[in-house]
Amino acid sequence: MLPFERYCCGGRKLLGPPCMGDGTARHGYGPPVFEQCGTSCTYCGRELGAPYESWLDFSVDHVVPASTVRALDYPGEWVSDIANLVTCCRACNEFLNGYRVTEPVPKDLHAFFDLRDRVFREKRQHALERHEREREWHAKWRQRQAGDETAA
Ligand SMILES: [Zn+2]
């Protein structure tokens, strides 16, 4: 299931850009996105509303990346719209930082939303694979730490 299905109008209509507020995800532009998208990371599923330490990891991801506006001339009002934004944890946001879209500008809003849905699936797959690799790295790191403690 795609997160956009729960958005106003099934996520197939522009909802306007979020109010920037103080420019942070937690206080400013995030809450209107969380209202549509919920409080779990849409990529890895982690709940971010509580406890406090999780709430600190709240962030918002442009599914079709903001870089498409300058690099490929995508309309800013499509890319920065709430319908293109999802709730995301800081780790997934970092993992997806280098993700680029190379498609030319979609011919209309309908095609843009189709692209958004496809990009979302790809990014979710990519984020889950990155978590898998990171988890293995973490397990090895813990093992080494435990080994060091035994040796000491
Ligand atoms: Zn995540």
Residues whose N, C-alpha, C, O or C-beta is under 5 A from the ligand:
A	BS01	ZN	C41 Y43 C44 G45 C89 C92
